[in-house]
Amino acid sequence: MRARSFAFAACAALLAGSSAAWADAKSDAVISKARQAAAKAKTLQADMELSVPGGVSFKGTARLMKPGYGNVSFSGPQGAQMMISDGENFYMVSPAQKQYQKMPAKGQAARALGLLPGSPLAAFLSPDTIAAGGTHRFAGTKNVGGTTYQVVELTSKQVPQNQKLYFGPSGLMEGMEASATSEGPKQTVTMWLKKVRVDAPMKAEQFAYTPPADFESPKGPDESLLAVGKAAPDFLLPTPGGGMLALEQTLKDKKAVLINFWFYN
């Protein structure tokens, strides 16, 4: 009986080893196909769904054109947000607040429009990053919302997290689930692309953007600092003893004043 049990255990181990070897080869093939499909494609158009820890969800649309054009619009708890790259400049726009930020697109578009490292959008913009930096195995197929995906499980070497990558009929990576493996509450981020359309006709002028006249660009920290040698505006601050202290009062017979903001929780 023990010999027979040992034989069954040995067979199970061999099958597991064979399955794992096949699974790795299968995941290599799926990933290679996805990289080739992403490298070949020039444009991507899709609906987008994103969820982050805390139960916060976003929905929107994405239009990308290589090498550096994109328009990603989504809505969430804080209203609508837009990220636009016209090839030269990158804009982050908050229509509800009537604010925008502008910066050079070089080196920014791919990272910002990708939203998350390892996400489906990042995979399209940078095909070589698909399933990079970790070990992977084929995890079968899964039907989600009527679409059948090939699933690859990825264990990252750089960060303590596991990912499930979903590859759709287009051959592209169309979904991602990332879960932290560190101690503490489980933190999961997901992103899905729906209604994926590859190589839809697009032109550079479709990504042109001019902020409306009533939109403002918040000043950065350096822009809001006083110039060297310029007098600081006077102000009053409460003291721990309950009184008030004026800047003008503290500057008497002194060259400089150090203000330390602290709090007690």
Protein Blocks (a to p, Z undefined) as FASTA:
>chain_A
ZZmmmmmmmmmmmmmmmmmmmmmmmmmmmmmmmmmmmmmpmbdcdddddddehhiacddd
dddddfkbccdddddfkopaddddehjaccdddfknopacdddfehklmmmmnopghiak
lmmmmmmlgoghiacddebjadeehiacdddddddfkbgcdddddddfkopafbdcdddf
becjddddddddehiaehiacdfklmgccddfkbccdddfklmpccehiacdddddddfk
opacdfklmmgopabdcddddddZZ
